[in-house]
């Protein structure tokens, strides 16, 4: 039986960051000389492409980078969750109990997102699709948490989270597959140590946490403020690309080692 595909999500993520690099670099270049730009679109003056356009694209790229990283982490952990369901019985009792406990708490949170079982159209009636989804969620939670049946582990529940993927959120997600801290584990990476110029796992972990939290503070500033489209230089944006590419590769390697130990 084939193991989890942890390389696929990484390949997809790197393809997205490569595209972002091209877009950011293209606007930077065109902003220096837009004389050859042409379009048949009405109401578009390409001669105005310049520093403001570059700042806007840079800010937008950080928002897309955030969503791409979050999708990558979710896809990696979904793969691990599927593998966990087959290797669960061989894990230490303490790990199994911790996974069930966290799964229960996550299921409660996910259930809280089901606001109504009524149709939106009037007259409102019970929505059979909503009931079907709710029944599947409740039955799966009961089967795993109460009956200890790992075949009912739902990967979508494992990766459910409504917050930005700051360091503590990444760790919270990893605990759902029995890892104490994915950030700490990934910080063993020689690539991350080289990026930060650190020599120990502990120092690297501190730097990763600070960098992740800083990035998401910037991401939130962009999303919640119209004025935030200014001030994000290309060098700073490219540094974030390098950081997340390095972190993503380190996460894949860490998860691969964890899965292999099951």
C-alpha positions in Angstrom: 0.0 0.0 0.0 1.4 3.4 -1.0 2.2 5.8 1.8 1.1 9.4 2.1 2.0 11.8 -0.7 3.8 14.5 1.1 5.8 15.7 -2.0 2.7 16.6 -4.0 1.5 19.4 -1.8 5.0 20.8 -1.6 5.4 20.7 -5.4 2.1 22.6 -5.8 3.1 25.1 -3.2 6.5 25.8 -4.9 4.7 26.2 -8.2 2.5 28.9 -6.7 5.5 30.8 -5.1 7.3 30.6 -8.5 4.3 32.2 -10.1 4.2 34.9 -7.5 7.9 35.6 -8.1 7.2 36.1 -11.8 4.3 38.4 -11.2 6.1 40.6 -8.6 9.3 40.8 -10.7 7.3 41.5 -13.9 5.5 44.5 -12.3 8.7 45.7 -10.8 10.3 45.6 -14.3 7.3 47.2 -16.1 7.1 49.9 -13.5 10.6 51.1 -14.6 9.6 51.2 -18.3 5.9 50.8 -19.3 6.3 52.4 -22.7 5.8 49.0 -24.5 2.8 47.9 -22.6 -0.5 47.7 -24.6 -4.0 46.6 -23.9 -7.4 46.7 -25.5 -9.2 46.9 -22.2 -11.2 50.1 -21.7 -10.5 52.4 -18.8 -6.9 51.1 -18.3 -4.0 53.4 -18.6 -0.9 51.2 -18.5 1.4 54.2 -18.7 0.6 54.7 -15.0 2.1 51.4 -14.0 4.7 52.4 -11.4 5.7 52.2 -7.8 2.1 52.3 -6.5 1.2 49.4 -8.8 4.2 47.5 -7.5 3.3 48.1 -3.9 -0.2 46.9 -4.5 1.0 43.7 -6.2 3.5 43.1 -3.4 0.8 43.4 -0.8 -1.5 41.2 -2.7 1.2 38.6 -3.2 1.7 38.3 0.6 -2.0 37.6 1.1 -1.9 34.9 -1.6 1.3 33.5 -0.1 -0.5 33.2 3.3 -3.4 31.3 1.8 -1.1 29.1 -0.3 0.9 28.2 2.8 -2.2 27.3 4.8 -3.5 25.1 2.0 -0.1 23.4 1.8 -0.1 22.6 5.6 -3.7 21.4 5.4 -2.9 19.1 2.5 0.2 17.7 4.2 -1.8 17.0 7.4 -4.7 15.4 5.5 -2.2 13.0 4.0 -0.8 12.2 7.4 -4.3 11.8 8.9 -5.2 9.2 6.3 -2.0 7.3 7.2 -2.7 7.7 10.9 -6.0 5.9 10.5 -4.1 2.8 9.3 -1.2 3.0 11.8 -3.2 4.2 14.8 -3.4 0.9 16.7 0.3 0.5 16.7 0.9 3.9 18.3 1.7 4.2 22.1 -1.5 4.4 24.3 -0.6 7.9 25.4 -0.4 9.1 21.8 -3.7 7.5 20.9 -5.5 9.0 23.9 -4.1 12.5 23.1 -5.2 12.2 19.5 -8.7 11.2 20.5 -8.9 14.1 23.0 -7.8 16.7 20.5 -10.1 15.3 17.9 -13.0 15.6 20.2 -12.2 19.3 20.9 -11.8 20.0 17.2 -15.1 18.2 16.4 -16.9 20.4 18.9 -15.5 23.5 17.2 -16.4 22.2 13.8 -20.0 21.5 14.9 -20.2 25.0 16.1 -19.9 26.2 12.6 -23.3 24.5 11.7 -25.5 27.5 12.4 -28.7 26.2 11.1 -30.4 23.1 9.7 -33.0 25.1 7.9 -33.1 26.1 4.2 -32.4 29.7 3.4 -35.4 30.1 1.1 -38.8 30.7 2.6 -40.9 29.0 3.8 -37.9 27.6 5.7 -37.9 23.8 6.1 -35.4 21.3 7.4 -32.5 21.1 4.9 -31.7 17.4 4.1 -28.2 18.3 2.9 -27.4 20.1 6.1 -28.7 17.1 8.1 -26.6 14.7 6.0 -23.4 16.6 6.6 -24.2 16.9 10.3 -25.0 13.2 10.7 -21.8 12.3 9.0 -19.8 14.5 11.3 -21.5 13.3 14.5 -21.4 9.6 13.5 -17.7 9.9 12.6 -16.9 11.7 15.8 -18.8 9.1 17.9 -17.1 6.3 16.0 -13.6 7.5 16.6 -13.8 9.3 19.9 -16.2 7.1 21.8 -15.7 3.7 20.0 -12.0 4.1 19.2 -12.5 3.2 15.5 -9.6 5.0 13.7 -11.1 4.1 10.3 -13.6 7.0 11.0 -11.0 9.7 11.4 -12.0 12.5 9.1 -9.1 14.4 7.5 -11.3 17.5 7.1 -11.8 17.5 10.9 -8.1 17.1 11.6 -7.2 20.2 9.5 -10.2 22.3 10.6 -9.1 25.7 11.9 -10.5 29.2 11.4 -7.4 31.2 12.4 -4.3 32.4 10.6 -1.5 29.9 10.6 0.7 31.6 13.2 3.2 29.3 14.9 0.9 28.2 17.7 -1.8 27.3 15.2 0.6 25.1 13.2 1.5 23.4 16.4 -2.1 23.0 17.3 -2.8 21.3 14.0 0.2 18.9 14.3 -1.0 17.8 17.8 -4.1 16.3 16.0 -1.8 13.7 14.4 0.1 13.1 17.6 3.0 15.6 17.1 3.8 17.8 20.1 5.2 20.7 17.9 5.6 20.7 14.2 7.4 24.1 14.4 10.0 22.7 16.7 10.4 19.5 14.7 10.8 21.4 11.4 13.4 23.6 13.1 15.8 20.6 13.0 16.2 21.4 9.3 19.7 22.3 8.1 18.0 24.5 5.5 16.1 26.6 8.1 19.2 26.9 10.2 21.1 28.2 7.1 18.4 30.6 6.3 18.5 32.1 9.8 22.2 31.7 10.4 21.5 29.6 13.6 23.1 26.4 14.8 20.6 24.9 17.2 17.1 23.7 16.9 15.9 25.8 19.8 17.3 29.1 18.3 15.9 28.2 14.9 12.4 27.5 16.4 12.4 30.9 18.1 13.2 32.6 14.8 10.6 30.6 12.9 7.9 31.5 15.4 8.9 35.2 15.3 9.0 35.2 11.5 5.6 33.5 11.1 3.9 35.8 13.6 5.5 38.9 12.0 4.3 37.7 8.6 0.7 37.2 9.6 0.6 40.5 11.4 1.6 42.1 8.1 -0.9 39.9 6.2 -3.7 41.1 8.6 -2.7 44.7 8.2 -3.0 44.4 4.4 -6.4 42.7 4.6 -7.9 45.1 7.1 -6.5 48.4 5.9 -6.8 50.1 2.6 -3.6 52.1 3.2 -1.5 48.9 3.7 -0.9 48.5 -0.1 2.2 50.8 0.3 5.5 50.0 1.9 6.2 46.4 1.0 9.4 46.3 -1.1 10.3 43.6 -3.6 13.3 42.5 -1.5 11.1 42.0 1.6 8.5 40.1 -0.4 11.1 37.8 -2.0 12.6 37.2 1.5 9.2 35.9 2.6 9.1 33.6 -0.5 12.4 32.1 0.5 11.4 31.7 4.1 8.1 29.9 3.3 9.7 27.7 0.6 12.3 26.7 3.1 9.8 26.2 5.9 7.5 24.2 3.6 10.3 21.8 2.6 11.3 21.5 6.3 7.7 20.7 7.3 7.5 18.0 4.6 10.7 16.4 5.8 9.6 16.5 9.4 6.2 14.9 8.7 7.9 12.3 6.6 10.1 11.3 9.5 7.1 11.2 11.8 5.0 9.1 9.5 7.9 6.7 9.0 8.1 6.2 12.8 4.5 5.0 13.1 
